[in-house]
Amino acid sequence: MSIKVAVVGAAGRMGQTICTAVEQARDMELVSQIDVGSHINADTLAGAEVAIEFTVPTVTESNVMALLDSGVDVVVGTSGWNEEMLARVEKKAKETGRSVIVAPNYGLSAVLLMHFSKLAARYFESAEVIEMHHPDKVDAPSGTAVSTAKVIGEARREAGMGASPDNTQEDQGGSRGSTIDGVHVHAVRLRGLNAHEEVLFGNPAEQLVIRQDSFNRSSFMPGVLLAVRSVQGRGGLTYGLDKVMGL
């Protein structure tokens, strides 16, 4: 049987890509496309079992709450979530008996990069992150780079490691980047790029480089569809595609 899917934010560039991906999936049926000006309720959802929410941070929480109240499970790709918002959604999901997946990144390669970085972090003296995006991106560093740095920092703390060696005593222009959980993160904004990330690990006489590249929006579709196939029956809130992938 096909999973009946609604897309919230359907008129956006990502929303249009998602609609196409759902229509092309053999085990899914696109039954509703909702965007600005449309109310979220049982009528507009048109029998959907799962809703995919890709909108903007200012409305994503209220959209998810309305979707849960309308009786559907939800896959969320909108950024801007904090701990308080996640806690409220988790409570609502439990109250309604529904399931929600929120992921900061639906690129399978990006999720695997973070997982491999966590595994490697405890074995290398030095670790730095470089993220590279198109110049129209409004935030820096990227949310994925921040998450990667936090994963590395946590793994290093658990292993009892100190800070990466760095004898920089003067940095007038901030060329060492931002520091997140003890990990330097560098942001590049360059025309021609889309979304790319490198994690560099170093020991005396050796280096490990982990890199992922997302060349266009279609790269996120396998992860989005995986979440749609996995959300029903999970119960409550699942944060991160890594949980869905069993990492």
C-alpha positions in Angstrom: 0.0 0.0 0.0 1.1 3.5 -0.8 1.9 6.0 2.0 -0.3 9.1 1.6 1.8 12.2 1.9 1.2 15.9 2.3 3.9 18.5 1.7 3.8 21.7 3.7 5.8 24.4 2.0 5.0 22.9 -1.4 5.5 26.1 -3.4 9.1 26.7 -2.2 12.1 25.4 -4.2 12.7 22.6 -1.7 9.0 21.9 -1.5 8.7 21.5 -5.3 11.7 19.1 -5.3 10.0 17.1 -2.5 6.7 16.9 -4.3 8.4 15.6 -7.4 10.3 13.0 -5.3 7.1 11.8 -3.6 5.3 11.6 -6.9 8.1 9.5 -8.4 8.3 7.1 -5.4 6.5 3.9 -6.1 5.4 3.4 -2.5 4.0 7.0 -2.0 1.1 9.1 -3.1 1.1 12.8 -3.0 -2.4 13.8 -1.8 -2.0 17.4 -0.6 0.2 20.4 -1.3 -0.1 23.2 1.4 1.6 26.6 1.3 1.1 30.1 2.5 -2.6 31.0 2.6 -3.8 27.5 3.3 -4.9 26.3 6.7 -3.6 23.0 8.1 -6.5 20.8 9.0 -8.0 17.4 8.2 -9.7 18.8 5.1 -6.6 20.4 3.5 -4.5 17.3 4.4 -6.9 15.2 2.2 -6.4 11.9 4.0 -2.6 12.2 4.3 -0.9 9.8 6.7 2.5 11.6 6.8 3.2 15.3 6.3 6.6 16.7 5.2 7.2 20.1 6.6 9.8 22.3 4.9 9.0 26.0 5.5 10.7 28.7 7.5 11.8 28.8 11.1 9.2 31.4 12.2 6.2 29.1 11.5 7.6 25.6 11.6 6.7 24.8 15.2 3.1 26.0 14.8 2.8 24.0 11.6 4.0 20.9 13.3 1.6 21.4 16.2 -1.3 21.8 13.8 -0.3 18.7 11.8 -0.1 16.6 15.0 -3.5 17.9 16.1 -4.9 16.9 12.6 -3.8 13.3 13.1 -0.7 12.9 10.9 2.9 11.9 11.5 5.4 14.6 10.6 8.8 14.7 8.9 10.5 18.1 9.5 13.3 19.6 7.5 13.0 23.3 8.5 16.0 24.6 10.5 16.0 26.8 13.6 14.9 24.3 16.2 16.1 24.7 19.8 15.8 22.5 22.9 12.6 24.2 24.1 10.8 23.9 20.8 11.8 20.2 20.5 10.5 19.5 24.0 7.1 21.1 23.2 6.8 19.1 20.0 7.8 15.9 21.8 5.1 16.5 24.4 2.5 17.2 21.8 3.5 14.1 19.8 3.0 11.9 22.9 -0.3 13.6 23.7 -1.6 12.9 20.2 -0.1 9.5 19.8 1.7 10.6 16.7 5.4 10.5 15.6 7.8 13.3 14.5 11.2 13.2 12.9 13.2 16.4 13.0 16.6 16.3 11.3 19.1 19.2 10.8 20.3 17.5 7.5 18.6 14.9 5.3 21.7 14.3 3.1 22.8 10.7 3.7 26.4 11.7 3.0 26.3 14.5 5.6 24.8 12.2 8.3 27.5 9.6 7.6 30.2 12.3 7.6 29.1 13.3 11.2 29.0 9.6 12.2 32.5 8.9 10.8 33.8 12.1 12.4 32.5 11.0 15.8 34.3 7.6 15.4 37.6 9.3 14.3 37.7 12.2 16.8 39.2 10.3 19.7 42.1 9.0 17.7 43.5 12.3 16.3 45.4 15.1 18.1 43.9 17.8 15.8 40.5 18.4 14.3 39.1 21.2 12.2 36.0 21.7 10.1 35.6 23.6 6.7 32.2 24.2 5.3 31.7 25.6 1.8 28.5 27.0 0.4 27.0 29.3 -2.2 27.2 33.0 -1.4 23.4 33.3 -1.1 23.4 31.4 2.2 22.5 33.8 5.0 24.1 32.0 8.0 27.6 31.0 8.8 28.8 28.6 9.9 26.2 26.2 8.6 24.0 24.2 10.9 25.6 21.0 9.7 29.1 22.3 10.4 28.0 23.3 13.9 26.5 19.9 14.6 29.7 18.2 13.3 31.9 20.3 15.5 29.7 19.5 18.5 29.9 15.8 17.8 33.7 15.9 17.5 34.0 18.0 20.7 31.8 15.6 22.6 33.8 12.6 21.5 37.1 14.3 22.4 35.8 15.1 25.9 34.6 11.6 26.4 38.1 10.3 25.5 39.7 12.7 27.9 41.5 14.7 25.2 42.5 18.3 25.5 42.3 21.1 23.0 43.9 20.7 19.6 47.4 22.1 19.5 47.4 25.7 18.3 50.2 28.2 19.0 48.4 31.1 17.2 49.1 34.2 19.3 47.8 36.9 16.9 44.8 36.7 14.5 43.8 40.2 13.4 41.2 39.1 10.9 39.7 36.1 12.6 41.3 33.7 10.1 41.2 30.8 12.5 37.4 30.8 12.2 34.9 30.3 15.0 35.5 27.9 17.8 32.6 25.5 18.6 33.2 23.0 21.5 36.9 23.5 21.1 36.8 22.8 17.3 37.8 25.5 14.8 35.1 25.9 12.1 35.8 27.8 8.8 33.1 29.0 6.4 33.7 29.6 2.7 31.1 31.4 0.5 31.9 31.0 -3.2 29.9 31.3 -6.4 29.6 27.9 -8.0 29.4 25.9 -4.8 26.3 24.4 -3.3 26.8 22.6 0.0 30.1 20.9 0.9 31.9 20.0 4.1 35.4 18.7 5.0 36.6 17.5 8.4 40.3 17.3 8.8 42.0 15.2 11.4 45.7 15.2 12.1 48.3 13.3 14.0 52.1 13.4 13.6 52.9 12.3 10.1 49.3 11.4 9.1 46.1 13.0 8.1 42.5 11.9 7.6 40.1 14.0 5.5 36.4 13.2 5.4 34.4 15.1 2.8 30.8 15.2 1.6 29.3 17.1 -1.3 25.7 18.0 -2.1 25.5 19.3 -5.6 21.7 20.2 -5.6 18.5 19.8 -3.7 17.8 16.3 -5.0 20.7 15.0 -2.9 18.4 15.4 0.2 15.5 13.4 -1.3 16.7 9.8 -0.4 16.9 10.9 3.3 13.5 12.6 3.2 11.9 9.6 1.7 13.6 7.3 4.2 12.2 9.4 7.0 8.7 9.2 5.5 9.0 5.4 5.3 10.2 5.3 8.9 8.1 7.8 10.9 4.9 5.9 11.3 4.7 4.0 14.6 8.0 5.3 16.0 6.1 7.4 18.7 7.2 10.7 20.1 10.1 12.7 18.7 13.1 11.4 16.9 15.9 14.0 16.4 18.4 13.3 13.7 18.4 11.1 10.6 21.2 9.0 12.2 18.6 7.4 14.5 16.5 6.4 11.5 19.6 5.0 9.8 20.5 3.0 12.9 23.9 4.7 13.4 
